[in-house]
Amino acid sequence: MQPIEGITPQSLWTFLGVLVGLGALIVLADKVMDVWRKHKARKKIESGPESQLAEEISKKVLEKLEPRFQEIDRKLNNDKVRLDDQAQKLTRLGARNDTLEAGQKAMCRGVLALLSHEINGNSTDKLRDAQTDINNFLIEK
């Protein structure tokens, strides 16, 4: 083979650059055409009879499901009312429990004062304090 005259390394690099540039342009043009085709297909689907059919089907499904949604909402509201009522009852029971606990403590102090008086015979101050506690509890209750 004989070498080709007039081809320089500079002209080879230029030729390769042009080839790469043309390849990039072809790829870019392909991508633009692909996006254009997808856009046209999307427009066609949105305006086609399939879109109208899908809308009709979704409307029918919503019409069928609407009573069930309303029933679920009614049940949820009912459950919320019941939970609120139970929370109020628990609050009242907690307050009542605190009151009963205070009464039991006053009674226990009174019984302890009586035991101390029976054992020692001279714990009248403890008896008076226990009597005052029990009277206060019964009056405040």
Secondary structure, DSSP 8 states (H G I E B T S, - for coil): ----TT--HHHHHHHHHHHHHHHHHHHHHHHHHHHHHHHHHHHHHHHSHHHHHHHHHHHHHHHHHHHHHHHHHHHHHHHHHHHHHHHHHHHHHHHHHHHHHHHHHHHHHHHHHHHHHHHHS--HHHHHHHHHHHHHHHHH-
